[in-house]
């Protein structure tokens, strides 16, 4: 593990990738969740993660109002 309470490992496989998410403490015990993805699934997963990260950034950092926008 690391200093964080979670670790994500990605290992290439012949068919695609294997993702392993280690949680240091889930209800008092360490847990590892593993998923094997083929290349197409891995690409879709990566796109979804990038989209989620972008959505989170949009919500985190406020934007200045654009002329004509009604500030809330």
PQR file of N, CA, C, O and H, with PARSE charges and radii, in Angstrom:
ATOM      1  N   UNK A   1       0.836  -1.180   0.000 -0.4000 1.5000
ATOM      2  CA  UNK A   1       0.000   0.000   0.000 -0.0000 2.0000
ATOM      3  C   UNK A   1       0.884   1.247   0.000  0.5500 1.7000
ATOM      4  O   UNK A   1       2.112   1.164  -0.010 -0.5500 1.4000
ATOM      5  N   UNK A   2       0.233   2.382   0.011 -0.4000 1.5000
ATOM      6  CA  UNK A   2       0.946   3.655   0.018 -0.0000 2.0000
ATOM      7  C   UNK A   2       0.474   4.479   1.212  0.5500 1.7000
ATOM      8  O   UNK A   2      -0.208   3.967   2.100 -0.5500 1.4000
ATOM      9  H   UNK A   2      -0.765   2.449   0.019  0.4000 1.0000
ATOM     10  N   UNK A   3       0.839   5.746   1.224 -0.4000 1.5000
ATOM     11  CA  UNK A   3       0.370   6.641   2.280 -0.0000 2.0000
ATOM     12  C   UNK A   3      -1.124   6.925   2.154  0.5500 1.7000
ATOM     13  O   UNK A   3      -1.767   7.323   3.126 -0.5500 1.4000
ATOM     14  H   UNK A   3       1.393   6.162   0.502  0.4000 1.0000
ATOM     15  N   UNK A   4      -1.674   6.721   0.962 -0.4000 1.5000
ATOM     16  CA  UNK A   4      -3.120   6.890   0.766 -0.0000 2.0000
ATOM     17  C   UNK A   4      -3.834   5.670   1.332  0.5500 1.7000
ATOM     18  O   UNK A   4      -3.206   4.663   1.659 -0.5500 1.4000
ATOM     19  H   UNK A   4      -1.152   6.397   0.173  0.4000 1.0000
ATOM     20  N   UNK A   5      -5.143   5.774   1.439 -0.4000 1.5000
ATOM     21  CA  UNK A   5      -5.902   4.617   1.906 -0.0000 2.0000
ATOM     22  C   UNK A   5      -6.375   3.745   0.752  0.5500 1.7000
ATOM     23  O   UNK A   5      -7.184   2.838   0.946 -0.5500 1.4000
ATOM     24  H   UNK A   5      -5.653   6.592   1.173  0.4000 1.0000
ATOM     25  N   UNK A   6      -5.865   4.020  -0.466 -0.4000 1.5000
ATOM     26  CA  UNK A   6      -6.200   3.207  -1.627 -0.0000 2.0000
ATOM     27  C   UNK A   6      -5.023   3.214  -2.605  0.5500 1.7000
ATOM     28  O   UNK A   6      -4.203   4.132  -2.599 -0.5500 1.4000
ATOM     29  H   UNK A   6      -5.208   4.756  -0.624  0.4000 1.0000
ATOM     30  N   UNK A   7      -4.957   2.199  -3.428 -0.4000 1.5000
ATOM     31  CA  UNK A   7      -3.949   2.095  -4.481 -0.0000 2.0000
ATOM     32  C   UNK A   7      -4.606   1.480  -5.709  0.5500 1.7000
ATOM     33  O   UNK A   7      -5.374   0.525  -5.595 -0.5500 1.4000
ATOM     34  H   UNK A   7      -5.623   1.454  -3.433  0.4000 1.0000
ATOM     35  N   UNK A   8      -4.305   2.026  -6.877 -0.4000 1.5000
ATOM     36  CA  UNK A   8      -4.804   1.476  -8.137 -0.0000 2.0000
ATOM     37  C   UNK A   8      -3.613   0.979  -8.942  0.5500 1.7000
ATOM     38  O   UNK A   8      -2.670   1.728  -9.198 -0.5500 1.4000
ATOM     39  H   UNK A   8      -3.681   2.802  -6.970  0.4000 1.0000
ATOM     40  N   UNK A   9      -3.662  -0.292  -9.340 -0.4000 1.5000
ATOM     41  CA  UNK A   9      -2.612  -0.881 -10.181 -0.0000 2.0000
ATOM     42  C   UNK A   9      -3.232  -1.324 -11.499  0.5500 1.7000
ATOM     43  O   UNK A   9      -4.343  -1.853 -11.535 -0.5500 1.4000
ATOM     44  H   UNK A   9      -4.428  -0.900  -9.132  0.4000 1.0000
ATOM     45  N   UNK A  10      -2.502  -1.101 -12.568 -0.4000 1.5000
ATOM     46  CA  UNK A  10      -2.933  -1.536 -13.892 -0.0000 2.0000
ATOM     47  C   UNK A  10      -1.825  -2.400 -14.468  0.5500 1.7000
ATOM     48  O   UNK A  10      -0.670  -1.979 -14.540 -0.5500 1.4000
ATOM     49  H   UNK A  10      -1.599  -0.671 -12.539  0.4000 1.0000
ATOM     50  N   UNK A  11      -2.181  -3.605 -14.874 -0.4000 1.5000
ATOM     51  CA  UNK A  11      -1.214  -4.547 -15.425 -0.0000 2.0000
ATOM     52  C   UNK A  11      -1.663  -4.962 -16.818  0.5500 1.7000
ATOM     53  O   UNK A  11      -2.801  -5.398 -16.997 -0.5500 1.4000
ATOM     54  H   UNK A  11      -3.119  -3.947 -14.816  0.4000 1.0000
ATOM     55  N   UNK A  12      -0.774  -4.831 -17.818 -0.4000 1.5000
ATOM     56  CA  UNK A  12      -1.162  -5.290 -19.157 -0.0000 2.0000
ATOM     57  C   UNK A  12      -1.305  -6.811 -19.181  0.5500 1.7000
ATOM     58  O   UNK A  12      -0.551  -7.532 -18.528 -0.5500 1.4000
ATOM     59  H   UNK A  12       0.150  -4.477 -17.672  0.4000 1.0000
ATOM     60  N   UNK A  13      -2.281  -7.276 -19.943 -0.4000 1.5000
ATOM     61  CA  UNK A  13      -2.471  -8.711 -20.162 -0.0000 2.0000
ATOM     62  C   UNK A  13      -2.485  -8.956 -21.665  0.5500 1.7000
ATOM     63  O   UNK A  13      -2.475  -8.011 -22.454 -0.5500 1.4000
ATOM     64  H   UNK A  13      -2.894  -6.690 -20.474  0.4000 1.0000
ATOM     65  N   UNK A  14      -2.509 -10.201 -22.049 -0.4000 1.5000
ATOM     66  CA  UNK A  14      -2.531 -10.528 -23.477 -0.0000 2.0000
ATOM     67  C   UNK A  14      -3.783  -9.969 -24.159  0.5500 1.7000
ATOM     68  O   UNK A  14      -3.728  -9.532 -25.309 -0.5500 1.4000
ATOM     69  H   UNK A  14      -2.517 -10.968 -21.408  0.4000 1.0000
ATOM     70  N   UNK A  15      -4.910  -9.987 -23.441 -0.4000 1.5000
ATOM     71  CA  UNK A  15      -6.179  -9.542 -24.028 -0.0000 2.0000
ATOM     72  C   UNK A  15      -6.477  -8.067 -23.792  0.5500 1.7000
ATOM     73  O   UNK A  15      -7.320  -7.495 -24.483 -0.5500 1.4000
ATOM     74  H   UNK A  15      -4.955 -10.342 -22.507  0.4000 1.0000
ATOM     75  N   UNK A  16      -5.802  -7.440 -22.832 -0.4000 1.5000
ATOM     76  CA  UNK A  16      -6.101  -6.044 -22.494 -0.0000 2.0000
ATOM     77  C   UNK A  16      -5.362  -5.602 -21.254  0.5500 1.7000
ATOM     78  O   UNK A  16      -4.137  -5.480 -21.263 -0.5500 1.4000
ATOM     79  H   UNK A  16      -5.117  -7.905 -22.271  0.4000 1.0000
ATOM     80  N   UNK A  17      -6.118  -5.356 -20.166 -0.4000 1.5000
ATOM     81  CA  UNK A  17      -5.511  -4.928 -18.903 -0.0000 2.0000
ATOM     82  C   UNK A  17      -6.254  -5.542 -17.722  0.5500 1.7000
ATOM     83  O   UNK A  17      -7.404  -5.965 -17.834 -0.5500 1.4000
ATOM     84  H   UNK A  17      -7.113  -5.456 -20.159  0.4000 1.0000
ATOM     85  N   UNK A  18      -5.569  -5.575 -16.602 -0.4000 1.5000
ATOM     86  CA  UNK A  18      -6.168  -5.984 -15.327 -0.0000 2.0000
ATOM     87  C   UNK A  18      -6.030  -4.800 -14.378  0.5500 1.7000
ATOM     88  O   UNK A  18      -4.926  -4.305 -14.150 -0.5500 1.4000
ATOM     89  H   UNK A  18      -4.635  -5.231 -16.510  0.4000 1.0000
ATOM     90  N   UNK A  19      -7.152  -4.348 -13.827 -0.4000 1.5000
ATOM     91  CA  UNK A  19      -7.160  -3.252 -12.860 -0.0000 2.0000
ATOM     92  C   UNK A  19      -7.346  -3.843 -11.469  0.5500 1.7000
ATOM     93  O   UNK A  19      -8.204  -4.701 -11.261 -0.5500 1.4000
ATOM     94  H   UNK A  19      -8.049  -4.750 -14.012  0.4000 1.0000
ATOM     95  N   UNK A  20      -6.542  -3.382 -10.523 -0.4000 1.5000
ATOM     96  CA  UNK A  20      -6.680  -3.812  -9.134 -0.0000 2.0000
ATOM     97  C   UNK A  20      -6.763  -2.579  -8.252  0.5500 1.7000
ATOM     98  O   UNK A  20      -5.854  -1.749  -8.243 -0.5500 1.4000
ATOM     99  H   UNK A  20      -5.846  -2.684 -10.692  0.4000 1.0000
ATOM    100  N   UNK A  21      -7.849  -2.461  -7.517 -0.4000 1.5000
ATOM    101  CA  UNK A  21      -8.048  -1.366  -6.574 -0.0000 2.0000
ATOM    102  C   UNK A  21      -7.924  -1.940  -5.173  0.5500 1.7000
ATOM    103  O   UNK A  21      -8.740  -2.759  -4.750 -0.5500 1.4000
ATOM    104  H   UNK A  21      -8.588  -3.135  -7.524  0.4000 1.0000
ATOM    105  N   UNK A  22      -6.890  -1.502  -4.453 -0.4000 1.5000
ATOM    106  CA  UNK A  22      -6.669  -1.936  -3.074 -0.0000 2.0000
ATOM    107  C   UNK A  22      -7.192  -0.860  -2.137  0.5500 1.7000
ATOM    108  O   UNK A  22      -6.819   0.308  -2.254 -0.5500 1.4000
ATOM    109  H   UNK A  22      -6.226  -0.837  -4.796  0.4000 1.0000
ATOM    110  N   UNK A  23      -8.051  -1.251  -1.212 -0.4000 1.5000
ATOM    111  CA  UNK A  23      -8.549  -0.357  -0.170 -0.0000 2.0000
ATOM    112  C   UNK A  23      -7.947  -0.810   1.152  0.5500 1.7000
ATOM    113  O   UNK A  23      -8.083  -1.972   1.533 -0.5500 1.4000
ATOM    114  H   UNK A  23      -8.353  -2.200  -1.118  0.4000 1.0000
ATOM    115  N   UNK A  24      -7.282   0.104   1.851 -0.4000 1.5000
ATOM    116  CA  UNK A  24      -6.585  -0.254   3.085 -0.0000 2.0000
ATOM    117  C   UNK A  24      -7.548  -0.645   4.199  0.5500 1.7000
ATOM    118  O   UNK A  24      -7.231  -1.503   5.022 -0.5500 1.4000
ATOM    119  H   UNK A  24      -7.171   1.049   1.541  0.4000 1.0000
ATOM    120  N   UNK A  25      -8.719  -0.020   4.229 -0.4000 1.5000
ATOM    121  CA  UNK A  25      -9.638  -0.268   5.339 -0.0000 2.0000
ATOM    122  C   UNK A  25     -11.080  -0.139   4.866  0.5500 1.7000
ATOM    123  O   UNK A  25     -11.598   0.965   4.700 -0.5500 1.4000
ATOM    124  H   UNK A  25      -8.977   0.678   3.560  0.4000 1.0000
ATOM    125  N   UNK A  26     -11.707  -1.263   4.658 -0.4000 1.5000
ATOM    126  CA  UNK A  26     -13.130  -1.291   4.325 -0.0000 2.0000
ATOM    127  C   UNK A  26     -13.815  -2.098   5.422  0.5500 1.7000
ATOM    128  O   UNK A  26     -13.701  -3.322   5.468 -0.5500 1.4000
ATOM    129  H   UNK A  26     -11.286  -2.160   4.794  0.4000 1.0000
ATOM    130  N   UNK A  27     -14.518  -1.409   6.292 -0.4000 1.5000
ATOM    131  CA  UNK A  27     -15.135  -2.051   7.459 -0.0000 2.0000
ATOM    132  C   UNK A  27     -14.109  -2.807   8.296  0.5500 1.7000
ATOM    133  O   UNK A  27     -14.380  -3.896   8.801 -0.5500 1.4000
ATOM    134  H   UNK A  27     -14.610  -0.414   6.254  0.4000 1.0000
ATOM    135  N   UNK A  28     -12.919  -2.208   8.433 -0.4000 1.5000
ATOM    136  CA  UNK A  28     -11.898  -2.774   9.304 -0.0000 2.0000
ATOM    137  C   UNK A  28     -10.966  -3.785   8.669  0.5500 1.7000
ATOM    138  O   UNK A  28     -10.110  -4.339   9.359 -0.5500 1.4000
ATOM    139  H   UNK A  28     -12.698  -1.323   8.022  0.4000 1.0000
ATOM    140  N   UNK A  29     -11.101  -4.042   7.385 -0.4000 1.5000
ATOM    141  CA  UNK A  29     -10.234  -5.024   6.734 -0.0000 2.0000
ATOM    142  C   UNK A  29      -9.788  -4.510   5.371  0.5500 1.7000
ATOM    143  O   UNK A  29     -10.527  -3.777   4.712 -0.5500 1.4000
ATOM    144  H   UNK A  29     -11.796  -3.592   6.825  0.4000 1.0000
ATOM    145  N   UNK A  30      -8.578  -4.891   4.940 -0.4000 1.5000
ATOM    146  CA  UNK A  30      -8.144  -4.515   3.597 -0.0000 2.0000
ATOM    147  C   UNK A  30      -8.901  -5.330   2.548  0.5500 1.7000
ATOM    148  O   UNK A  30      -9.238  -6.492   2.771 -0.5500 1.4000
ATOM    149  H   UNK A  30      -7.978  -5.486   5.475  0.4000 1.0000
ATOM    150  N   UNK A  31      -9.160  -4.703   1.409 -0.4000 1.5000
ATOM    151  CA  UNK A  31      -9.906  -5.356   0.327 -0.0000 2.0000
ATOM    152  C   UNK A  31      -9.246  -5.020  -0.999  0.5500 1.7000
ATOM    153  O   UNK A  31      -8.771  -3.902  -1.196 -0.5500 1.4000
ATOM    154  H   UNK A  31      -8.886  -3.759   1.228  0.4000 1.0000
ATOM    155  N   UNK A  32      -9.217  -5.989  -1.908 -0.4000 1.5000
ATOM    156  CA  UNK A  32      -8.759  -5.757  -3.273 -0.0000 2.0000
ATOM    157  C   UNK A  32      -9.876  -6.137  -4.230  0.5500 1.7000
ATOM    158  O   UNK A  32     -10.419  -7.240  -4.165 -0.5500 1.4000
ATOM    159  H   UNK A  32      -9.603  -6.897  -1.748  0.4000 1.0000
ATOM    160  N   UNK A  33     -10.212  -5.207  -5.122 -0.4000 1.5000
ATOM    161  CA  UNK A  33     -11.181  -5.478  -6.182 -0.0000 2.0000
ATOM    162  C   UNK A  33     -10.402  -5.531  -7.491  0.5500 1.7000
ATOM    163  O   UNK A  33      -9.637  -4.615  -7.794 -0.5500 1.4000
ATOM    164  H   UNK A  33      -9.771  -4.311  -5.175  0.4000 1.0000
ATOM    165  N   UNK A  34     -10.587  -6.582  -8.257 -0.4000 1.5000
ATOM    166  CA  UNK A  34      -9.864  -6.745  -9.517 -0.0000 2.0000
ATOM    167  C   UNK A  34     -10.862  -6.925 -10.652  0.5500 1.7000
ATOM    168  O   UNK A  34     -11.895  -7.576 -10.499 -0.5500 1.4000
ATOM    169  H   UNK A  34     -11.209  -7.325  -8.011  0.4000 1.0000
ATOM    170  N   UNK A  35     -10.527  -6.331 -11.799 -0.4000 1.5000
ATOM    171  CA  UNK A  35     -11.363  -6.472 -12.987 -0.0000 2.0000
ATOM    172  C   UNK A  35     -10.446  -6.600 -14.197  0.5500 1.7000
ATOM    173  O   UNK A  35      -9.466  -5.868 -14.330 -0.5500 1.4000
ATOM    174  H   UNK A  35      -9.687  -5.802 -11.923  0.4000 1.0000
ATOM    175  N   UNK A  36     -10.775  -7.532 -15.068 -0.4000 1.5000
ATOM    176  CA  UNK A  36     -10.027  -7.720 -16.310 -0.0000 2.0000
ATOM    177  C   UNK A  36     -10.841  -7.121 -17.449  0.5500 1.7000
ATOM    178  O   UNK A  36     -12.024  -7.421 -17.604 -0.5500 1.4000
ATOM    179  H   UNK A  36     -11.572  -8.127 -14.960  0.4000 1.0000
ATOM    180  N   UNK A  37     -10.197  -6.276 -18.242 -0.4000 1.5000
ATOM    181  CA  UNK A  37     -10.862  -5.616 -19.363 -0.0000 2.0000
ATOM    182  C   UNK A  37     -10.142  -5.943 -20.661  0.5500 1.7000
ATOM    183  O   UNK A  37      -8.913  -5.969 -20.708 -0.5500 1.4000
ATOM    184  H   UNK A  37      -9.236  -6.032 -18.116  0.4000 1.0000
ATOM    185  N   UNK A  38     -10.919  -6.194 -21.720 -0.4000 1.5000
ATOM    186  CA  UNK A  38     -10.268  -6.313 -23.020 -0.0000 2.0000
ATOM    187  C   UNK A  38      -9.939  -4.902 -23.500  0.5500 1.7000
ATOM    188  O   UNK A  38     -10.285  -3.924 -22.837 -0.5500 1.4000
ATOM    189  H   UNK A  38     -11.918  -6.173 -21.682  0.4000 1.0000
ATOM    190  N   UNK A  39      -9.280  -4.795 -24.632 -0.4000 1.5000
ATOM    191  CA  UNK A  39      -8.812  -3.473 -25.081 -0.0000 2.0000
ATOM    192  C   UNK A  39      -9.952  -2.481 -25.297  0.5500 1.7000
ATOM    193  O   UNK A  39      -9.840  -1.318 -24.910 -0.5500 1.4000
ATOM    194  H   UNK A  39      -8.999  -5.589 -25.171  0.4000 1.0000
ATOM    195  N   UNK A  40     -11.037  -2.926 -25.905 -0.4000 1.5000
ATOM    196  CA  UNK A  40     -12.177  -2.031 -26.152 -0.0000 2.0000
ATOM    197  C   UNK A  40     -12.804  -1.575 -24.834  0.5500 1.7000
ATOM    198  O   UNK A  40     -13.137  -0.401 -24.678 -0.5500 1.4000
ATOM    199  H   UNK A  40     -11.128  -3.871 -26.219  0.4000 1.0000
ATOM    200  N   UNK A  41     -12.963  -2.499 -23.891 -0.4000 1.5000
ATOM    201  CA  UNK A  41     -13.519  -2.134 -22.582 -0.0000 2.0000
ATOM    202  C   UNK A  41     -12.588  -1.169 -21.851  0.5500 1.7000
ATOM    203  O   UNK A  41     -13.047  -0.223 -21.211 -0.5500 1.4000
ATOM    204  H   UNK A  41     -12.693  -3.453 -24.018  0.4000 1.0000
ATOM    205  N   UNK A  42     -11.286  -1.407 -21.948 -0.4000 1.5000
ATOM    206  CA  UNK A  42     -10.313  -0.533 -21.289 -0.0000 2.0000
ATOM    207  C   UNK A  42     -10.379   0.878 -21.867  0.5500 1.7000
ATOM    208  O   UNK A  42     -10.283   1.855 -21.124 -0.5500 1.4000
ATOM    209  H   UNK A  42     -10.913  -2.176 -22.468  0.4000 1.0000
ATOM    210  N   UNK A  43     -10.540   0.992 -23.176 -0.4000 1.5000
ATOM    211  CA  UNK A  43     -10.666   2.321 -23.799 -0.0000 2.0000
ATOM    212  C   UNK A  43     -11.926   3.034 -23.315  0.5500 1.7000
ATOM    213  O   UNK A  43     -11.884   4.221 -22.991 -0.5500 1.4000
ATOM    214  H   UNK A  43     -10.618   0.199 -23.779  0.4000 1.0000
ATOM    215  N   UNK A  44     -13.048   2.310 -23.265 -0.4000 1.5000
ATOM    216  CA  UNK A  44     -14.296   2.916 -22.774 -0.0000 2.0000
ATOM    217  C   UNK A  44     -14.160   3.337 -21.308  0.5500 1.7000
ATOM    218  O   UNK A  44     -14.633   4.403 -20.916 -0.5500 1.4000
ATOM    219  H   UNK A  44     -13.082   1.346 -23.528  0.4000 1.0000
ATOM    220  N   UNK A  45     -13.516   2.500 -20.512 -0.4000 1.5000
ATOM    221  CA  UNK A  45     -13.304   2.822 -19.102 -0.0000 2.0000
ATOM    222  C   UNK A  45     -12.429   4.067 -18.964  0.5500 1.7000
ATOM    223  O   UNK A  45     -12.724   4.947 -18.154 -0.5500 1.4000
ATOM    224  H   UNK A  45     -13.132   1.634 -20.831  0.4000 1.0000
ATOM    225  N   UNK A  46     -11.359   4.144 -19.749 -0.4000 1.5000
ATOM    226  CA  UNK A  46     -10.464   5.307 -19.694 -0.0000 2.0000
ATOM    227  C   UNK A  46     -11.205   6.578 -20.096  0.5500 1.7000
ATOM    228  O   UNK A  46     -11.038   7.618 -19.459 -0.5500 1.4000
ATOM    229  H   UNK A  46     -11.120   3.430 -20.407  0.4000 1.0000
ATOM    230  N   UNK A  47     -12.016   6.506 -21.139 -0.4000 1.5000
ATOM    231  CA  UNK A  47     -12.798   7.681 -21.558 -0.0000 2.0000
ATOM    232  C   UNK A  47     -13.767   8.116 -20.458  0.5500 1.7000
ATOM    233  O   UNK A  47     -13.929   9.309 -20.202 -0.5500 1.4000
ATOM    234  H   UNK A  47     -12.152   5.661 -21.657  0.4000 1.0000
ATOM    235  N   UNK A  48     -14.400   7.153 -19.817 -0.4000 1.5000
ATOM    236  CA  UNK A  48     -15.341   7.473 -18.740 -0.0000 2.0000
ATOM    237  C   UNK A  48     -14.618   8.113 -17.557  0.5500 1.7000
ATOM    238  O   UNK A  48     -15.137   9.052 -16.952 -0.5500 1.4000
ATOM    239  H   UNK A  48     -14.268   6.184 -20.024  0.4000 1.0000
ATOM    240  N   UNK A  49     -13.430   7.619 -17.222 -0.4000 1.5000
ATOM    241  CA  UNK A  49     -12.656   8.202 -16.121 -0.0000 2.0000
ATOM    242  C   UNK A  49     -12.226   9.626 -16.453  0.5500 1.7000
ATOM    243  O   UNK A  49     -12.289  10.512 -15.601 -0.5500 1.4000
ATOM    244  H   UNK A  49     -13.008   6.856 -17.713  0.4000 1.0000
ATOM    245  N   UNK A  50     -11.793   9.845 -17.685 -0.4000 1.5000
ATOM    246  CA  UNK A  50     -11.403  11.199 -18.096 -0.0000 2.0000
ATOM    247  C   UNK A  50     -12.600  12.147 -18.058  0.5500 1.7000
ATOM    248  O   UNK A  50     -12.475  13.292 -17.624 -0.5500 1.4000
ATOM    249  H   UNK A  50     -11.742   9.125 -18.377  0.4000 1.0000
ATOM    250  N   UNK A  51     -13.746  11.676 -18.508 -0.4000 1.5000
ATOM    251  CA  UNK A  51     -14.952  12.508 -18.478 -0.0000 2.0000
ATOM    252  C   UNK A  51     -15.339  12.838 -17.038  0.5500 1.7000
ATOM    253  O   UNK A  51     -15.708  13.973 -16.737 -0.5500 1.4000
ATOM    254  H   UNK A  51     -13.848  10.746 -18.861  0.4000 1.0000
ATOM    255  N   UNK A  52     -15.255  11.855 -16.157 -0.4000 1.5000
ATOM    256  CA  UNK A  52     -15.589  12.094 -14.749 -0.0000 2.0000
ATOM    257  C   UNK A  52     -14.619  13.090 -14.124  0.5500 1.7000
ATOM    258  O   UNK A  52     -15.029  13.948 -13.342 -0.5500 1.4000
ATOM    259  H   UNK A  52     -14.955  10.933 -16.402  0.4000 1.0000
ATOM    260  N   UNK A  53     -13.349  12.982 -14.458 -0.4000 1.5000
ATOM    261  CA  UNK A  53     -12.359  13.925 -13.926 -0.0000 2.0000
ATOM    262  C   UNK A  53     -12.639  15.331 -14.438  0.5500 1.7000
ATOM    263  O   UNK A  53     -12.522  16.299 -13.686 -0.5500 1.4000
ATOM    264  H   UNK A  53     -13.016  12.285 -15.093  0.4000 1.0000
ATOM    265  N   UNK A  54     -13.004  15.451 -15.696 -0.4000 1.5000
ATOM    266  CA  UNK A  54     -13.339  16.760 -16.254 -0.0000 2.0000
ATOM    267  C   UNK A  54     -14.575  17.343 -15.608  0.5500 1.7000
ATOM    268  O   UNK A  54     -14.615  18.537 -15.309 -0.5500 1.4000
ATOM    269  H   UNK A  54     -13.099  14.665 -16.307  0.4000 1.0000
ATOM    270  N   UNK A  55     -15.593  16.510 -15.386 -0.4000 1.5000
ATOM    271  CA  UNK A  55     -16.813  16.973 -14.714 -0.0000 2.0000
ATOM    272  C   UNK A  55     -16.492  17.462 -13.308  0.5500 1.7000
ATOM    273  O   UNK A  55     -17.009  18.490 -12.869 -0.5500 1.4000
ATOM    274  H   UNK A  55     -15.560  15.541 -15.628  0.4000 1.0000
ATOM    275  N   UNK A  56     -15.638  16.725 -12.604 -0.4000 1.5000
ATOM    276  CA  UNK A  56     -15.272  17.121 -11.241 -0.0000 2.0000
ATOM    277  C   UNK A  56     -14.523  18.444 -11.247  0.5500 1.7000
ATOM    278  O   UNK A  56     -14.748  19.288 -10.380 -0.5500 1.4000
ATOM    279  H   UNK A  56     -15.218  15.890 -12.961  0.4000 1.0000
ATOM    280  N   UNK A  57     -13.639  18.632 -12.213 -0.4000 1.5000
ATOM    281  CA  UNK A  57     -12.896  19.893 -12.307 -0.0000 2.0000
ATOM    282  C   UNK A  57     -13.845  21.047 -12.609  0.5500 1.7000
ATOM    283  O   UNK A  57     -13.690  22.137 -12.059 -0.5500 1.4000
ATOM    284  H   UNK A  57     -13.456  17.946 -12.917  0.4000 1.0000
ATOM    285  N   UNK A  58     -14.819  20.814 -13.473 -0.4000 1.5000
ATOM    286  CA  UNK A  58     -15.799  21.858 -13.796 -0.0000 2.0000
ATOM    287  C   UNK A  58     -16.569  22.282 -12.550  0.5500 1.7000
ATOM    288  O   UNK A  58     -16.856  23.465 -12.367 -0.5500 1.4000
ATOM    289  H   UNK A  58     -14.944  19.928 -13.920  0.4000 1.0000
ATOM    290  N   UNK A  59     -16.900  21.328 -11.704 -0.4000 1.5000
ATOM    291  CA  UNK A  59     -17.662  21.640 -10.494 -0.0000 2.0000
ATOM    292  C   UNK A  59     -16.788  22.254  -9.406  0.5500 1.7000
ATOM    293  O   UNK A  59     -17.275  23.013  -8.567 -0.5500 1.4000
ATOM    294  H   UNK A  59     -16.667  20.367 -11.852  0.4000 1.0000
ATOM    295  N   UNK A  60     -15.498  21.927  -9.420 -0.4000 1.5000
ATOM    296  CA  UNK A  60     -14.596  22.383  -8.369 -0.0000 2.0000
ATOM    297  C   UNK A  60     -14.194  23.837  -8.539  0.5500 1.7000
ATOM    298  O   UNK A  60     -14.152  24.589  -7.566 -0.5500 1.4000
ATOM    299  H   UNK A  60     -15.102  21.311 -10.102  0.4000 1.0000
ATOM    300  N   UNK A  61     -13.901  24.235  -9.764 -0.4000 1.5000
ATOM    301  CA  UNK A  61     -13.393  25.577 -10.010 -0.0000 2.0000
ATOM    302  C   UNK A  61     -14.484  26.436 -10.635  0.5500 1.7000
ATOM    303  O   UNK A  61     -14.956  26.132 -11.731 -0.5500 1.4000
ATOM    304  H   UNK A  61     -13.936  23.623 -10.555  0.4000 1.0000
ATOM    305  N   UNK A  62     -14.894  27.511  -9.950 -0.4000 1.5000
ATOM    306  CA  UNK A  62     -15.949  28.369 -10.497 -0.0000 2.0000
ATOM    307  C   UNK A  62     -15.473  29.101 -11.741  0.5500 1.7000
ATOM    308  O   UNK A  62     -14.289  29.400 -11.896 -0.5500 1.4000
ATOM    309  H   UNK A  62     -14.511  27.758  -9.060  0.4000 1.0000
ATOM    310  N   UNK A  63     -16.409  29.376 -12.609 -0.4000 1.5000
ATOM    311  CA  UNK A  63     -16.118  30.111 -13.840 -0.0000 2.0000
ATOM    312  C   UNK A  63     -16.599  31.543 -13.685  0.5500 1.7000
ATOM    313  O   UNK A  63     -17.632  31.783 -13.060 -0.5500 1.4000
ATOM    314  H   UNK A  63     -17.371  29.133 -12.484  0.4000 1.0000
ATOM    315  N   UNK A  64     -15.865  32.497 -14.244 -0.4000 1.5000
ATOM    316  CA  UNK A  64     -16.357  33.873 -14.198 -0.0000 2.0000
ATOM    317  C   UNK A  64     -17.614  33.990 -15.053  0.5500 1.7000
ATOM    318  O   UNK A  64     -17.744  33.292 -16.058 -0.5500 1.4000
ATOM    319  H   UNK A  64     -15.026  32.302 -14.752  0.4000 1.0000
ATOM    320  N   UNK A  65     -18.541  34.866 -14.665 -0.4000 1.5000
ATOM    321  CA  UNK A  65     -19.761  35.018 -15.463 -0.0000 2.0000
ATOM    322  C   UNK A  65     -19.439  35.560 -16.851  0.5500 1.7000
ATOM    323  O   UNK A  65     -18.549  36.394 -17.015 -0.5500 1.4000
ATOM    324  H   UNK A  65     -18.435  35.433 -13.848  0.4000 1.0000
ATOM    325  N   UNK A  66     -20.161  35.084 -17.827 -0.4000 1.5000
ATOM    326  CA  UNK A  66     -20.043  35.552 -19.206 -0.0000 2.0000
ATOM    327  C   UNK A  66     -21.104  36.628 -19.395  0.5500 1.7000
ATOM    328  O   UNK A  66     -22.183  36.540 -18.810 -0.5500 1.4000
ATOM    329  H   UNK A  66     -20.884  34.406 -17.694  0.4000 1.0000
ATOM    330  N   UNK A  67     -20.808  37.644 -20.208 -0.4000 1.5000
ATOM    331  CA  UNK A  67     -21.784  38.717 -20.439 -0.0000 2.0000
ATOM    332  C   UNK A  67     -23.145  38.118 -20.764  0.5500 1.7000
ATOM    333  O   UNK A  67     -23.268  37.251 -21.629 -0.5500 1.4000
ATOM    334  H   UNK A  67     -19.931  37.715 -20.683  0.4000 1.0000
ATOM    335  N   UNK A  68     -24.151  38.589 -20.067 -0.4000 1.5000
ATOM    336  CA  UNK A  68     -25.507  38.104 -20.306 -0.0000 2.0000
ATOM    337  C   UNK A  68     -25.902  36.955 -19.399  0.5500 1.7000
ATOM    338  O   UNK A  68     -27.081  36.611 -19.313 -0.5500 1.4000
ATOM    339  H   UNK A  68     -24.052  39.294 -19.365  0.4000 1.0000
ATOM    340  N   UNK A  69     -24.915  36.344 -18.707 -0.4000 1.5000
ATOM    341  CA  UNK A  69     -25.246  35.263 -17.776 -0.0000 2.0000
ATOM    342  C   UNK A  69     -25.882  35.846 -16.525  0.5500 1.7000
ATOM    343  O   UNK A  69     -25.520  36.935 -16.079 -0.5500 1.4000
ATOM    344  H   UNK A  69     -23.957  36.624 -18.777  0.4000 1.0000
ATOM    345  N   UNK A  70     -26.806  35.131 -15.981 -0.4000 1.5000
ATOM    346  CA  UNK A  70     -27.444  35.535 -14.740 -0.0000 2.0000
ATOM    347  C   UNK A  70     -26.672  34.900 -13.589  0.5500 1.7000
ATOM    348  O   UNK A  70     -26.756  33.686 -13.403 -0.5500 1.4000
ATOM    349  H   UNK A  70     -27.101  34.247 -16.344  0.4000 1.0000
ATOM    350  N   UNK A  71     -25.915  35.688 -12.805 -0.4000 1.5000
ATOM    351  CA  UNK A  71     -25.158  35.086 -11.694 -0.0000 2.0000
ATOM    352  C   UNK A  71     -26.108  34.494 -10.661  0.5500 1.7000
ATOM    353  O   UNK A  71     -27.165  35.054 -10.372 -0.5500 1.4000
ATOM    354  H   UNK A  71     -25.846  36.674 -12.957  0.4000 1.0000
ATOM    355  N   UNK A  72     -25.711  33.363 -10.117 -0.4000 1.5000
ATOM    356  CA  UNK A  72     -26.574  32.688  -9.138 -0.0000 2.0000
ATOM    357  C   UNK A  72     -26.001  32.785  -7.762  0.5500 1.7000
ATOM    358  O   UNK A  72     -26.590  32.274  -6.810 -0.5500 1.4000
ATOM    359  H   UNK A  72     -24.852  32.908 -10.352  0.4000 1.0000
TER
END
